[in-house]
Each structure stands twice: as C-alpha cells, then as structure tokens.
Amino acid sequence: METNNRPPVIDMTPEGEFRDAAPPRRASTLDRVLARVGGVAMLVAVGAGALLLAGLAVLAISVLLPVVLIAGLIGGVSLWWRIRRAQRNGTAPAQGARFVFIRR
C-alpha cells in the first residue's frame, strides 16, 4: 500500500522523448573535507561518551566502596560483641562461635 498519492514525475522533451537521468554530481573538495571532519567528530564524540561512562563507573565505585566497608565493619563488630558477651555468660561453645546455614 503506497502512502504517497502523488503521481510519478516523467521527464520528457517537447518532442516526446524521455530524458536520461542527470549524471551524479561530483563531490566538491569542500564536501569531501566536511565528510572527513564529520567522521572524525563522530569518533571523538563516541570516545568522549566512553570516557564519560568510565568516569561514572569510577564515581559509583568510589561512592559505594565506603558504604560497603562501613557496613562490613559494623556487622563484624556486632558479631564480635555478641560472641564476647556469650563467652562471658558461659553460653558460647567451648571451641568458639559456630555458624549454621539452613538450606531450604
């Protein structure tokens, strides 16, 4: 189904002969220079985008690393304190604390 309802353009001379298609225009020096500069600019933009993503990854790691370290430190201190208190109360096993993992 054609969405364009305009009739085709037929290029004819007054004598009723069809004209040949116009030869393709040669690209000027300016066109070639602009095409090359545009290609280089696209490469620079892609490279800058990749560096931006790498910078964001480093930023995310630098923000999350202290959070992970502090949370691990708090968890370790909490376990140490519970084991110490259990040993003082005499409820800890003789060999130290045991960790039990329940699989379901």
C-alpha positions as CSV (number, residue, x, y, z in Angstrom):
1,M,0.0,0.0,0.0
2,E,1.5,3.3,-1.1
3,T,1.3,6.2,1.2
4,N,2.4,8.8,-1.3
5,N,-0.6,9.7,-3.6
6,R,1.4,12.0,-5.9
7,P,1.8,10.8,-9.5
8,P,5.3,9.9,-10.7
9,V,7.3,12.6,-12.4
10,I,8.1,11.7,-16.0
11,D,10.8,13.9,-17.6
12,M,10.0,14.3,-21.3
13,T,11.2,16.6,-24.0
14,P,8.6,18.6,-26.1
15,E,9.3,16.1,-28.9
16,G,8.0,13.2,-26.7
17,E,11.4,11.6,-25.9
18,F,12.3,10.7,-22.4
19,R,15.3,12.4,-20.9
20,D,18.1,10.4,-19.3
21,A,18.7,10.8,-15.6
22,A,21.0,13.6,-14.7
23,P,24.6,12.3,-14.1
24,P,25.5,12.2,-10.4
25,R,27.2,15.4,-9.2
26,R,30.8,15.1,-8.3
27,A,31.5,15.9,-4.7
28,S,33.4,19.1,-4.3
29,T,36.5,19.4,-2.2
30,L,34.5,21.1,0.5
31,D,32.1,18.2,0.6
32,R,34.9,15.7,1.0
33,V,36.6,17.8,3.7
34,L,33.3,18.2,5.6
35,A,32.6,14.5,5.4
36,R,36.0,13.7,6.8
37,V,35.7,16.3,9.5
38,G,32.3,15.0,10.4
39,G,33.6,11.4,10.6
40,V,36.4,12.5,12.9
41,A,34.0,14.5,15.0
42,M,31.7,11.4,15.4
43,L,34.7,9.3,16.5
44,V,35.7,12.0,19.1
45,A,32.1,12.1,20.4
46,V,32.0,8.3,20.8
47,G,35.3,8.3,22.6
48,A,34.2,11.1,24.9
49,G,31.0,9.1,25.6
50,A,33.0,6.0,26.5
51,L,35.2,8.1,28.8
52,L,32.1,9.6,30.4
53,L,30.7,6.1,31.2
54,A,34.1,5.0,32.6
55,G,34.2,8.1,34.8
56,L,30.6,7.4,36.1
57,A,31.6,3.8,36.9
58,V,34.6,5.1,38.9
59,L,32.4,7.6,40.7
60,A,29.9,4.9,41.6
61,I,32.6,2.6,42.9
62,S,34.1,5.4,44.9
63,V,30.7,6.2,46.5
64,L,29.7,2.6,47.2
65,L,33.1,1.3,48.5
66,P,33.0,3.3,51.7
67,V,29.4,2.2,52.3
68,V,30.4,-1.5,51.9
69,L,33.4,-1.1,54.1
70,I,31.4,0.6,56.9
71,A,28.6,-1.9,56.7
72,G,31.0,-4.8,56.9
73,L,32.8,-3.2,59.9
74,I,29.5,-2.7,61.7
75,G,28.5,-6.3,61.0
76,G,31.9,-7.6,62.2
77,V,31.9,-5.5,65.4
78,S,28.3,-6.7,66.1
79,L,29.3,-10.4,65.7
80,W,32.4,-9.9,67.8
81,W,30.4,-8.2,70.5
82,R,27.8,-11.0,70.6
83,I,30.4,-13.7,70.7
84,R,32.3,-11.9,73.5
85,R,29.1,-11.4,75.5
86,A,28.1,-15.1,75.0
87,Q,31.5,-16.2,76.2
88,R,31.2,-14.0,79.3
89,N,27.8,-15.5,80.1
90,G,29.0,-19.0,79.5
91,T,26.6,-19.7,76.7
92,A,29.1,-19.9,73.9
93,P,30.5,-23.2,72.8
94,A,34.0,-24.1,74.0
95,Q,35.5,-24.0,70.5
96,G,34.1,-20.6,69.7
97,A,31.2,-19.5,67.8
98,R,29.7,-21.7,65.1
99,F,27.7,-20.6,62.1
100,V,24.8,-22.7,60.9
101,F,23.5,-22.3,57.4
102,I,20.0,-23.7,56.8
103,R,19.2,-24.8,53.3
104,R,15.6,-24.9,52.1
